[in-house]
Amino acid sequence: MELRLERDDHRAAEAPSRSVLGPAGPARSPRPDPVVRLAVPADLPAGLGRDAVGVPARFGFKILSRLPSNGCVYADSDWWWWLVPAGSDLDLTWPLPACYARGAEIPDRRPRLIHRPDGASPYTPPIPLYLLTCQLTGVTPSWSAPSVRSAL
């Protein structure tokens, strides 16, 4: 099994100078924190793109053990990250302290793959992950759905 992390020390000039986990404070340098893009193992298809949902490590085992299906899960000493299909934040507000990382770009704290899915998909289903994250953080699930009009 070959797994590689993609390092990205340069961000777009128009991107705000902030860490994935919070805004740059006055004592921080204007240079953005280095990030790494979580890589999908070579033998798993990632045709839906990839984003990641992170939670503090104290929630990691609880989420991993309670979800009916887990995709690739990465961890460092402080955070656990689940790969989800790109756009899994559409109409959802992930509850704090969870962190949604578009493009699966996270702070470079040397995350490692700690769970490999049993099936052929690298993704964790985002809705069960969202509902469980809400439950563990004590937040009522909420999402905005576009108004639907039906007519005969």
N, C-alpha and C positions, 0 to 999 in steps of 0.2 A: 504494500500500500504506500503510495507516494502522496504526500500532502505538502503543499507549499503555501506559505503566506505571502501575499503580495504587499510590499511596502510602498507607502505613498507619503513622502515627506513634503510634498508640494501640493498646495490646494489652489484652486482658481483664485485669481486676484480679486474677483468681486465677492468671494465668499467671506463672511465675517470671521474675524480672528477669534475662534472659540473652540473649545474642546467639545467632543461629542457629549461629554457628561456635564457641561456647564459653560457659562460665559467666561470670557477672559476678565479677570479682575484687574484693578489698577496696578497691582504689583507684578502682573504677568507681562512677559515680553510680547511684542506684537506678532512674533513668529508663532504660527499655529503649532499645537502639539502634534508630534508624529502619529500617524495612524497606520493601521494595517487593514487590509481587506481580507476577510475570512475566505479561504479557498475551499471549494467543494472537492472532495476526493475525486480523482480522475475517472473512476468507474461509475460515478453517479451522474445522471443527466440533470442539468440545471437550466432547462429551457424556459423557465418562468422568471428568470432573473433571480436576484437574491438581495434580501434585506436581512437584518438581524434584530432580535428583541433581546435586550439584556436586563438582567435583574441582579441585585446584590447577591453575593454568594450564599448568604443565610437562607435564601429562598430556593436555591438550586436543587437540592435533593428532593424537596417537597414537590416542586413542579415536575421534575423528571419522573418521580414515582407515581404521580397522580394522573398524568396525561395518558390517554388511550394510545397515542402514537407520538413518537419523537423522531425528528429528523436528526441532522448533525447538531451536536451540542459542543460548544467550546467553553473553556474556562481559563481564567487566570486566578490569582489569589483573591481578587475582590469581586469579580463579576462572572456570571454565566451567561452565555449567548446562544440563542436558538436561531437557526436559519429558517426564514419564512419566505414565501414567494414575494417578489417585488410588488410594492403597492399594498401591502397588508396593513398599512396605516390609513387607507382610504376610508373616510367617514368614521374613523375611530380615534379616540384620544386615549392613548395608553396611560395607565395610572402611574403616578410617581410612587415609588422610586424607579419604576421600569424606564428603560431608555430604548427608543426606536432608532435604529441606525440604517439609513438608506444606503444602498450599495454594499451593505455589510461592512462598512468602514468604521472601525472601532479604535479606541486608544491603544497604542502599541505597548501592551503590558505582557507580551509573549504568551498569547492565548494558545491553548493546545486542544486538539480534538479529544473529548473525553467520552463521547457517545456517538456511535455509528449506527445508522438506522438498520433495522432488520430487512426492510424492503428495498425497493429500487429508487425511492425518492429521498433527496437530501432534506426535504422540508418538513417542518412541524406544522400541522394545521393551525392557522393563526386564530381562528375563533375559539377553539377550546383553550388555547394558550392565553388568549385575552381574558376569557371568563375566569380561568383559574388565577391569573395574575390579579384580577379585580378582587376575587374572593380573598386571596392571601393578604392583600393590602387594605382590605376593608372599604373598597370603593365600589359604589353601585355602577354596574356596566351601563354605558351610554354610547349611543352612536346616532349620527344624523343620517336619516335615509332621505333620498330625494322624494319629493311628493310624486305619487303615482296616480294617474287619472285613468279610469277606464270608462269607455263609452261603447254603447252598442249601436 
